[in-house]
Amino acid sequence: MSDQQFDFAPRRGASDEWIADTVDAIMAQATLAEKVGMLSGRGFFQEFMADDRLWGARPYRAGSGIERLGVPPLWFTDGPRGVARGQSTCFPCTMARGATFDTDLEMRIGEAMGKEIRAQDCDLSGAVCINILRHPAWGRAQETYGEDPHHLGAMGAALGVGIQTQNVIATVKHFALNSMENARFKVDVQVSERALHEIYLPHFKTALDAGVATVMSAYNKFNGEYCGQHHGLLTDILRGEWGFSGFVHSDWVMGLYKPYAVAAGLDIENPEPQILGDKLIAAVEAGHVAPFVIDRACRNILRTQYRFACAADPLTEYPAELVASPEHVALAREAAQKSIVLLENDGVLPLDRSKLRRIAVLGRLAELPNTGDMGSSRVRPPYVVTPLDALRARLGPDAIQTGDEDDIDAAVAAARAADVALIVAGYTAREEGEYIPGDITLGQEDDGRGGRPAIGGDRLSLELPAEQVALIEAVAATGTPVVVAIVAGSAVLVEGWRAQASAILQTFYAGMEGGNALADILFGDVSPSGRLPFTVARDAGDYPHFDRDANAITYDYWHGYAKLARDGTEPRYPFGHGLSYTRFARRALRASVSGDSVGISVAVANVGERSGDETVLCHIKYPGAIERWPLALKAFSRVSLAPGETRTIAMQIKIADLRYRDEHDHEWKIEPGEYQIHISGGIEADLKASVRL
């Protein structure tokens, strides 16, 4: 039988019945070895070395595939800020896009990624990263959206659904509790049932309920067992409680350790069959793993793969010209514009070009192409516009003075000769990013700064580097107004120098068009509209305990804005903070219960003199008999308004999303009582309404 040829290849436009029959036929014909061969990637190590360790030099085989039966393999590509192949569009990092609070934009970015993935011969994407930002020192913070579960779920679902519009299979990662970097291969995360289900898992369920088709397991342990072979996580919760029917694949290298991972609910080991190869066949033959477990995994893979491979494509073809197309580059600029958060402003911004003779553009990062981490999420776009590039193009080279922290005296002289100083400060891939031990570096050996190794990992400090603070202080002493643009994946403490700055912006890692977007904001072509997707504390001790070398750590119920609120601690910049060049008012808040949801409406008015975008954040205060977050984000909406324009925003909160996890009965329950709805921001005090459940 094994020599007989068949053609069970997917067919565009095939019916669900054809897919079901074809999956049955494949399973009937496949040998044990062929079935086990579907449960892993293949060829990665050899190809990676042949490509001189250039991550994304080719599509990576990532499971499925039986050549004799015409079953194609899955072809994988990362990553969160664009397609980690070729010279793809580099969007702002995920955390920056989290600051947009714009699910429509994120879906459009997903569609663009899907097109570029198809144009580069892949069909499985690892772009949807939605792990909780538990602590800002996490080196990979830039790859997720923020600290709040509801926000993570909404944004991740939008990206995943967008990717899948082009019949690329999206995977949501890293399942679960992956919120630290250096110790991720060994750390045992201890977590209570309530914290797990209410804080660290709901955003995954949101994305899967929206249709994201696959799951990537995490490296770390959860209550004593590795996530990639954790039956409670992969079967009891994911498939049993949530009804997930797609496939689960491991993270890249060291994602599992025992053949029983398949019985626990893992379907594919990537990138090579180190465990789910000969060791798995031996385990089946010895009776340690039941044959039906192999069949189950194969069916999970085939059903998902063929559903996408047989669906009609929205485009008639996917040519190479789609990659970094003008449309996608414009989208990257839009995302960068919308992501920039204006933290403080004494009136120096926006800059008046008619009164500006010279601007001092200072700091090494001002002229460094610095799009973020250089690990698996690295994108190599055809170009990167730095802040210095953009300002030179806009104002002309004669209007620009330069200098950096390597020669502070020269930088001070430049500032004295200018009307305003822009200091670009923060980090690169040397200070934060993916940490990969051993020989597989994924490109971290070069960060563009003199060949020094970009080792990444968890941050050692939440402050700006000392030499950058010295630059800010020295330039501020000249009396020239100082604008500081912070480049970082998450929160940076500003206490030591903020009073010396006239304006502070958080620009994150802003992608290939980041410099142009910053110039657009500085000169008022676009009003800033980003909102912080995390809390910036006044003191590092206000955050949860963090040990980047931990063998074990407890993730409790408290982090981010909820922890500071519980502790009565005032943040420097709260979650959702962000200034504008215009002003907004809110009024007429209404809330009512209808069926299985709470309906909310509020009128938002632009009462300033410029057009702008405003984000409405809706938090819930629970009845109070059961300890919960003091306020919890449960809905948000973004709106664009012209001066004088008013629009009514409607939002819905599912009552199921207001439940708590009863640890005694191991089930979800609703606390009866009054639920307060808080609409924050605007020029008035918070608006409040309430409903009873």
Summary of the structure (lengths in Angstrom):
residues: 693
radius of gyration: 25.4
end to end distance: 62.3
largest distance: 83.6
contacts: 2587
relative contact order: 0.12
helix: 31%
strand: 22%
